[in-house]
Amino acid sequence: METTRQNKIARLLQKELGDLFLQQTKAMHGTLISVTVVRISPDMSVARVYLSVFPSEKAEDIIKAINANARTVRYELGKRVRYQLRIIPELKFFRDDSLDYADKIDELLKGG
């Protein structure tokens, strides 16, 4: 059960990271990264960020690259939320494949 504070911080991080990735992917034509869910630990020190990547074939490489540059992403995030948060949580990025899963179920239901 997440507290109200955890939910507020998670929403703030989701919005700001979404904006950050939108700016970064403008240079990469044909690639879209969206932040689907942010889960923050009870002590507010770690944020698990779930990303949806389009096209999904590039997802693993992009998630690896983002995790390799997590410190830079955290720094950029820190500049954006420095007046709302005292401590910026450590960021861990994961692939959110729920859309791929839904597509697969849809194909199975159609008989394909």
Beta strands, then each sheet from edge to edge (+ up, - down):
strand 1: 32-40
strand 2: 46-54
strand 3: 90-95
sheet 1: 1+ 2- 3-
end
